[in-house]
Each structure stands twice: as structure tokens, then as C-alpha cells.
Amino acid sequence: MCRNLETKIKRRHSSLSFNSRSALWFYYGVCKQDEMMLKINMIGIGCFVSYLLFYYYFARIKSKISGKLLIALAFLGSLIFASKHTTDETHFAGLAASAFTIVLAVSPMTSVFDVIKQKSTQELPFLFIFSSFLVNGSWFTYGLLIGDSFLIIPNGIGFFISTLELSLFLIFPHKKIKVQ
């Protein structure tokens, strides 16, 4: 199980994306004083910390993980520092969280061309895409309910992209087909 987890993280080249996303949206929730956003992203941060500790415990090269974690924390810290020196801290935090969410939503798209060429969804991370579908759909709906474009736009894009990616599982099989 741990080797499978390690392989997935190596394939993605990072395990820090979800923590950064939750942390950025948590900070936006602080700026906006949105209690629902704070609670949900605290759960996200808590889940990630548990995941990271579990992975760290079984990892062979701990210094690499520590270095990447320090880079992620420095990145988050610099965004928070920069937002404190803008005229509208909430707007800056919303832009940062939105941009990061869009980058995460688009990242699995790099495999789509391989899926079409190989006529197989074996390379697509189904659970990652399905969880993105659920998370982006939920935040998109919440954004519509409260009228927040920082939630609507990136999560709408993420929901649309993950829906397209999930449709590939209906079109192509999960097993590789030999193309002649």
C-alpha cells in the first residue's frame, strides 16, 4: 500500500498540491470571514497533514520531502505576506486561491492526449479526477449560492474539466489496447 502511494506521489512529482489549495482557500475564508469555508478547509488541511505524516513515516528519502514542504510553506508565506501589503487583501487572496485551483484542475489534462493515442484510460488517475469532480462541483455550487466569483470561476472550470476527463472513462477502456 505504501509503495503504491509513493509511486503515485512520484508520478505527480508532489504531494503538496491539496494542502496548498486548502491553505489558500482557508486564508481566503479568513479574509472574507466565511465560517463554512474555514471549517471545510480546516478538515482538508487536517486530512493532508495526516496523509503527509503517514507518507513521511514510510518514505526512504525524508530530506526531499522536508525540502518540498519548506518550499510550499515559503510559497504560502510569501503570498500571505504579499496580500498584507495590497489595498485589498481579500481580493489578492481570492486571486491566488483561484489561480492555484485552475492550475490543479488543468494538471491531469496532460495525460488526455496519451489516452486518445493509446485508446486507454489506464494512465488517468481516476480517484484524483473523481474527487476533483466532487470537490469542484461542491465549491462551484456554494459559490453560486453566495455569489462569489472567486469560487464560481475556478471551480466551474475545474468541474467542467473533470467532467470531460470522467467521460473518457466511458469512451475508452481502462486496459491498454495494442494499437497496430
C-alpha positions as CSV (number, residue, x, y, z in Angstrom):
1,M,0.0,0.0,0.0
2,C,2.7,2.5,0.9
3,R,4.7,1.7,-2.2
4,N,1.6,2.4,-4.3
5,L,1.1,5.7,-2.5
6,E,4.8,6.5,-3.1
7,T,4.5,5.7,-6.8
8,K,1.5,8.0,-7.2
9,I,3.3,10.8,-5.5
10,K,6.4,10.3,-7.6
11,R,4.3,10.3,-10.8
12,R,2.7,13.6,-9.7
13,H,6.1,14.9,-8.6
14,S,4.4,16.4,-5.5
15,S,2.1,15.6,-2.6
16,L,1.7,19.2,-1.6
17,S,-1.0,20.3,-4.0
18,F,-4.0,19.6,-1.9
19,N,-2.6,21.2,1.3
20,S,-1.6,24.3,-0.6
21,R,-5.1,24.5,-2.1
22,S,-6.8,24.1,1.2
23,A,-4.4,26.5,2.9
24,L,-5.0,29.2,0.2
25,W,-8.8,28.8,0.4
26,F,-8.6,28.8,4.2
27,Y,-6.7,32.1,4.1
28,Y,-9.3,33.5,1.7
29,G,-12.0,32.4,4.2
30,V,-10.2,34.2,7.0
31,C,-10.0,37.4,4.9
32,K,-13.7,37.0,3.9
33,Q,-14.8,35.9,7.4
34,D,-16.6,32.9,5.9
35,E,-17.1,30.3,8.6
36,M,-18.2,27.5,6.3
37,M,-15.1,27.9,4.2
38,L,-12.9,28.0,7.3
39,K,-14.4,24.7,8.7
40,I,-14.2,22.8,5.5
41,N,-10.7,23.8,4.6
42,M,-9.5,23.0,8.2
43,I,-10.7,19.5,7.5
44,G,-8.8,19.5,4.2
45,I,-5.7,20.7,5.9
46,G,-6.1,18.1,8.7
47,C,-6.6,15.3,6.2
48,F,-3.5,16.3,4.3
49,V,-1.3,16.6,7.4
50,S,-2.4,13.0,8.3
51,Y,-1.6,11.9,4.8
52,L,1.8,13.6,4.8
53,L,2.8,12.2,8.2
54,F,1.9,8.7,7.0
55,Y,3.8,9.1,3.8
56,Y,6.8,10.7,5.6
57,Y,7.0,7.8,8.0
58,F,7.4,5.3,5.2
59,A,9.5,7.4,2.8
60,R,13.0,6.4,2.1
61,I,14.4,9.9,1.4
62,K,12.9,12.2,4.1
63,S,15.1,15.2,3.2
64,K,13.5,15.6,-0.2
65,I,10.0,15.7,1.4
66,S,11.2,18.2,4.0
67,G,12.7,20.4,1.3
68,K,9.5,20.4,-0.8
69,L,7.4,21.1,2.3
70,L,9.6,24.1,3.2
71,I,9.2,25.4,-0.4
72,A,5.4,25.1,-0.2
73,L,5.4,26.8,3.2
74,A,7.6,29.6,1.9
75,F,5.3,30.0,-1.1
76,L,2.2,30.2,1.1
77,G,4.0,32.6,3.5
78,S,5.1,34.9,0.6
79,L,1.6,35.0,-0.7
80,I,0.2,35.9,2.7
81,F,2.9,38.5,3.2
82,A,2.2,40.0,-0.3
83,S,-1.5,40.1,0.4
84,K,-0.9,42.1,3.6
85,H,0.7,44.8,1.5
86,T,-2.1,45.2,-1.0
87,T,-5.0,47.6,-0.9
88,D,-7.5,44.6,-0.9
89,E,-6.2,41.6,1.0
90,T,-9.4,39.6,0.3
91,H,-9.2,40.2,-3.4
92,F,-5.5,39.2,-3.5
93,A,-6.2,36.0,-1.5
94,G,-9.1,35.1,-3.8
95,L,-7.0,35.6,-6.9
96,A,-4.2,33.4,-5.5
97,A,-6.5,30.6,-4.5
98,S,-8.4,30.8,-7.8
99,A,-5.2,30.7,-9.9
100,F,-3.9,27.7,-7.9
101,T,-7.2,25.9,-8.2
102,I,-7.2,26.4,-12.0
103,V,-3.7,25.0,-12.3
104,L,-4.7,21.9,-10.3
105,A,-7.8,21.4,-12.4
106,V,-5.8,21.5,-15.6
107,S,-2.9,19.4,-14.5
108,P,-4.4,15.9,-15.4
109,M,-5.2,17.2,-18.9
110,T,-1.6,16.5,-19.8
111,S,-2.5,12.8,-19.9
112,V,-5.5,13.2,-22.2
113,F,-3.5,13.1,-25.4
114,D,-1.9,9.8,-24.3
115,V,-5.4,8.4,-23.5
116,I,-6.6,9.3,-27.0
117,K,-3.4,7.9,-28.7
118,Q,-3.4,4.7,-26.6
119,K,-7.2,4.3,-26.6
120,S,-6.9,3.5,-22.8
121,T,-7.6,5.4,-19.6
122,Q,-5.0,3.4,-17.7
123,E,-2.7,6.4,-17.3
124,L,-5.5,8.7,-15.9
125,P,-5.8,9.0,-12.1
126,F,-9.5,8.1,-11.7
127,L,-9.7,8.8,-8.0
128,F,-8.0,12.1,-8.4
129,I,-10.3,13.1,-11.2
130,F,-13.4,11.9,-9.5
131,S,-12.5,13.7,-6.2
132,S,-11.8,16.8,-8.3
133,F,-15.3,16.4,-9.8
134,L,-16.9,16.2,-6.4
135,V,-14.9,19.0,-4.8
136,N,-15.1,21.4,-7.7
137,G,-18.8,20.8,-8.1
138,S,-19.4,21.4,-4.4
139,W,-17.4,24.6,-4.3
140,F,-18.9,25.8,-7.6
141,T,-22.4,25.3,-6.2
142,Y,-21.5,27.1,-2.9
143,G,-20.0,29.9,-4.9
144,L,-23.3,30.2,-6.9
145,L,-25.3,30.2,-3.6
146,I,-23.3,33.0,-2.1
147,G,-22.5,34.9,-5.3
148,D,-18.7,34.6,-5.1
149,S,-16.9,34.8,-8.4
150,F,-13.6,33.6,-6.8
151,L,-15.4,30.3,-6.1
152,I,-17.5,30.2,-9.2
153,I,-14.9,30.7,-11.9
154,P,-12.0,28.3,-10.9
155,N,-14.3,25.6,-9.6
156,G,-16.6,25.9,-12.6
157,I,-13.6,25.4,-14.8
158,G,-12.4,22.5,-12.6
159,F,-15.8,20.9,-12.6
160,F,-16.1,21.2,-16.4
161,I,-12.6,19.7,-17.0
162,S,-13.1,16.9,-14.5
163,T,-16.4,16.1,-16.2
164,L,-14.7,15.9,-19.6
165,E,-12.0,13.7,-18.1
166,L,-14.5,11.4,-16.4
167,S,-16.3,11.0,-19.8
168,L,-13.1,9.5,-21.2
169,F,-13.6,6.5,-18.8
170,L,-16.9,5.9,-20.6
171,I,-15.4,6.1,-24.0
172,F,-12.1,4.2,-23.5
173,P,-11.4,1.1,-21.5
174,H,-9.1,1.0,-18.5
175,K,-6.9,-1.7,-20.0
176,K,-4.3,-1.0,-22.7
177,I,-5.2,-2.0,-26.2
178,K,-2.4,-2.8,-28.6
179,V,-2.5,-0.3,-31.5
180,Q,-1.2,-1.8,-34.7
